[in-house]
């Protein structure tokens, strides 16, 4: 797929990019090359290839989903400018 200067200018406008006139022709050539490469990828037969989420066959380490206080609430609350009953006190922001 070949792009011209007009198409590059339109893409730049839509992307809110300022591409100078003297660089649009070179950018059109580069983008055309990228699109040609992407078209080549579409020709690859992937019918028997299973989808994958990672290139390495790794198993995730699972942990039990439990709610905790982190084990050190006093250290966390030490950062609070004001606290009440083990919680941060914050100013009211909604009237």
Backbone as CSV, one residue per row, in Angstrom:
resi,resn,N_x,N_y,N_z,CA_x,CA_y,CA_z,C_x,C_y,C_z
1,UNK,0.849,-1.178,0.000,0.000,0.000,0.000,0.891,1.236,0.000
2,UNK,0.705,2.077,-0.982,1.533,3.267,-1.104,0.767,4.487,-0.606
3,UNK,1.429,5.275,0.201,0.853,6.513,0.710,1.477,7.695,-0.015
4,UNK,0.705,8.755,-0.169,1.245,9.966,-0.775,1.293,11.087,0.263
5,UNK,1.808,12.240,-0.165,1.962,13.371,0.761,0.619,13.827,1.318
6,UNK,-0.429,13.775,0.513,-1.747,14.217,0.959,-2.272,13.321,2.074
7,UNK,-2.089,12.020,1.909,-2.532,11.081,2.938,-1.740,11.265,4.217
8,UNK,-0.442,11.469,4.099,0.398,11.698,5.278,-0.026,12.988,5.975
9,UNK,-0.331,14.025,5.222,-0.780,15.281,5.816,-2.101,15.078,6.556
10,UNK,-2.990,14.264,5.979,-4.272,13.983,6.631,-4.072,13.177,7.911
11,UNK,-3.196,12.186,7.873,-2.892,11.389,9.067,-2.285,12.280,10.148
12,UNK,-1.378,13.144,9.757,-0.752,14.056,10.720,-1.791,14.986,11.331
13,UNK,-2.733,15.464,10.524,-3.791,16.330,11.042,-4.653,15.584,12.051
14,UNK,-5.049,14.351,11.717,-5.886,13.558,12.617,-5.160,13.215,13.906
15,UNK,-3.842,13.011,13.829,-3.041,12.685,15.007,-2.568,13.935,15.736
16,UNK,-2.935,15.090,15.213,-2.542,16.378,15.792,-1.019,16.514,15.876
17,UNK,-0.358,16.111,14.763,1.092,16.218,14.662,1.438,17.289,13.644
18,UNK,2.485,18.006,13.902,2.956,19.021,12.971,4.108,18.426,12.159
19,UNK,3.774,17.963,10.960,4.787,17.391,10.074,5.065,18.418,8.978
20,UNK,6.289,18.964,8.928,6.615,19.971,7.904,6.457,19.411,6.492
21,UNK,6.141,20.287,5.551,5.927,19.896,4.157,7.123,19.144,3.578
22,UNK,8.338,19.579,3.915,9.525,18.963,3.327,9.805,17.560,3.868
23,UNK,9.158,17.162,4.948,9.360,15.828,5.521,8.232,14.857,5.179
24,UNK,7.160,15.352,4.584,6.003,14.499,4.308,6.293,13.428,3.269
25,UNK,7.073,13.754,2.259,7.396,12.767,1.217,8.211,11.612,1.795
26,UNK,9.206,11.922,2.609,10.025,10.873,3.226,9.188,10.033,4.188
27,UNK,8.327,10.686,4.940,7.466,9.963,5.870,6.482,9.070,5.131
28,UNK,6.011,9.520,3.972,5.118,8.699,3.156,5.824,7.421,2.722
29,UNK,7.086,7.532,2.344,7.848,6.341,1.948,8.051,5.382,3.108
30,UNK,8.368,5.925,4.289,8.575,5.070,5.457,7.285,4.369,5.875
31,UNK,6.185,5.107,5.907,4.905,4.501,6.280,4.448,3.471,5.256
32,UNK,4.707,3.719,3.983,4.366,2.747,2.945,5.155,1.454,3.137
33,UNK,6.420,1.579,3.494,7.231,0.389,3.759,6.714,-0.405,4.940
34,UNK,6.291,0.285,5.987,5.735,-0.392,7.164,4.450,-1.115,6.792
35,UNK,3.587,-0.464,6.027,2.322,-1.093,5.636,2.552,-2.288,4.725
36,UNK,3.554,-2.216,3.863,3.898,-3.357,3.007,4.352,-4.534,3.854
37,UNK,5.157,-4.271,4.869,5.621,-5.336,5.764,4.436,-5.960,6.506
38,UNK,3.495,-5.141,6.944,2.318,-5.658,7.646,1.477,-6.518,6.711
39,UNK,1.367,-6.125,5.443,0.643,-6.942,4.473,1.320,-8.298,4.293
40,UNK,2.650,-8.348,4.331,3.372,-9.612,4.227,3.063,-10.512,5.418
41,UNK,2.920,-9.924,6.598,2.572,-10.724,7.777,1.202,-11.372,7.624
42,UNK,0.283,-10.698,6.935,-1.045,-11.258,6.714,-1.031,-12.471,5.807
43,UNK,0.024,-12.672,5.030,0.124,-13.818,4.130,0.626,-15.081,4.823
44,UNK,1.099,-14.967,6.052,1.627,-16.119,6.774,0.477,-17.016,7.205
45,UNK,0.627,-18.323,6.967,-0.402,-19.289,7.349,-0.293,-19.580,8.843
46,UNK,-1.275,-19.160,9.593,-1.289,-19.387,11.045,-2.467,-20.259,11.456
47,UNK,-2.971,-21.040,10.506,-4.158,-21.863,10.757,-3.943,-22.843,11.912
48,UNK,-2.797,-23.488,11.983,-2.552,-24.510,13.004,-1.732,-23.995,14.185
49,UNK,-1.618,-22.694,14.323,-0.852,-22.111,15.420,-1.825,-21.679,16.512
50,UNK,-1.598,-22.224,17.705,-2.486,-21.893,18.825,-2.182,-20.484,19.333
51,UNK,-3.222,-19.728,19.710,-2.971,-18.405,20.277,-2.184,-18.521,21.574
52,UNK,-1.340,-17.528,21.839,-0.566,-17.561,23.074,-0.523,-16.167,23.684
53,UNK,-0.331,-16.130,24.974,-0.272,-14.854,25.675,1.153,-14.456,26.009
54,UNK,2.102,-15.392,25.867,3.483,-15.119,26.202,4.374,-16.001,25.336
55,UNK,5.554,-15.520,24.992,6.449,-16.314,24.162,7.135,-17.412,24.957
56,UNK,7.219,-17.261,26.264,7.829,-18.281,27.115,6.719,-19.081,27.796
57,UNK,6.892,-20.380,27.856,5.884,-21.238,28.471,6.083,-21.236,29.987
58,UNK,5.522,-20.234,30.634,5.676,-20.087,32.071,4.327,-20.240,32.757
59,UNK,4.361,-20.785,33.943,3.153,-20.873,34.756,3.198,-19.753,35.790
60,UNK,2.073,-19.094,35.966,2.012,-18.017,36.935,1.972,-18.574,38.352
61,UNK,2.631,-17.893,39.242,2.592,-18.290,40.652,1.336,-17.698,41.270
62,UNK,0.432,-18.535,41.705,-0.815,-18.087,42.299,-0.706,-18.057,43.807
63,UNK,-1.358,-17.103,44.403,-1.428,-17.043,45.850,-2.895,-16.988,46.232
64,UNK,-3.172,-17.347,47.443,-4.542,-17.323,47.910,-5.015,-15.867,47.999
65,UNK,-6.221,-15.620,47.555,-6.781,-14.277,47.541,-7.426,-13.985,48.890
66,UNK,-6.657,-13.371,49.762,-7.158,-13.042,51.086,-6.944,-11.565,51.358
67,UNK,-7.839,-11.006,52.154,-7.726,-9.600,52.531,-6.936,-9.510,53.823
68,UNK,-5.899,-8.670,53.819,-5.090,-8.488,55.018,-4.856,-6.994,55.225
69,UNK,-4.339,-6.649,56.366,-3.998,-5.255,56.632,-2.555,-4.960,56.249
70,UNK,-1.882,-5.895,55.627,-0.508,-5.715,55.207,0.492,-6.127,56.270
71,UNK,0.019,-6.314,57.485,0.899,-6.792,58.541,1.581,-5.702,59.338
72,UNK,1.483,-4.464,58.921,2.141,-3.393,59.667,1.335,-2.088,59.573
73,UNK,0.095,-2.091,60.077,-0.731,-0.884,59.984,-0.141,0.316,60.727
74,UNK,0.592,0.093,61.796,1.162,1.221,62.545,2.191,1.971,61.697
75,UNK,2.983,1.234,60.902,3.969,1.877,60.034,3.292,2.658,58.914
76,UNK,2.192,2.122,58.399,1.465,2.814,57.340,0.834,4.089,57.882
77,UNK,0.203,3.997,59.040,-0.460,5.157,59.628,0.529,6.199,60.141
78,UNK,1.788,5.843,60.284,2.791,6.808,60.720,2.951,7.932,59.696
79,UNK,2.581,7.671,58.449,2.662,8.686,57.398,1.466,9.631,57.402
80,UNK,0.422,9.288,58.122,-0.802,10.076,58.095,-0.635,11.368,58.892
81,UNK,-1.014,12.506,58.307,-0.966,13.741,59.075,-1.998,13.742,60.194
82,UNK,-3.106,13.008,59.967,-4.144,12.889,60.991,-4.784,11.518,60.855
83,UNK,-5.048,10.857,61.993,-5.642,9.529,61.961,-6.679,9.394,63.061
84,UNK,-7.624,8.483,62.823,-8.693,8.242,63.780,-9.119,6.789,63.671
85,UNK,-9.072,6.057,64.770,-9.484,4.646,64.824,-8.783,3.788,63.771
86,UNK,-7.498,4.022,63.574,-6.724,3.194,62.644,-6.932,3.533,61.183
87,UNK,-7.484,4.714,60.880,-7.732,5.124,59.501,-7.190,6.527,59.265
88,UNK,-6.885,6.825,58.009,-6.501,8.186,57.643,-7.705,9.098,57.775
89,UNK,-7.497,10.312,58.207,-8.537,11.335,58.211,-8.208,12.299,57.076
90,UNK,-9.169,12.453,56.154,-8.946,13.317,55.000,-9.986,14.420,54.991
91,UNK,-9.671,15.557,54.394,-10.648,16.643,54.338,-11.811,16.299,53.409
92,UNK,-12.971,16.814,53.716,-14.151,16.610,52.893,-13.940,17.366,51.583
93,UNK,-14.196,16.683,50.456,-13.977,17.297,49.160,-15.274,17.510,48.386
94,UNK,-16.386,16.962,48.856,-17.677,17.116,48.208,-18.578,17.928,49.121
95,UNK,-19.236,18.906,48.554,-20.122,19.737,49.350,-21.563,19.364,49.138
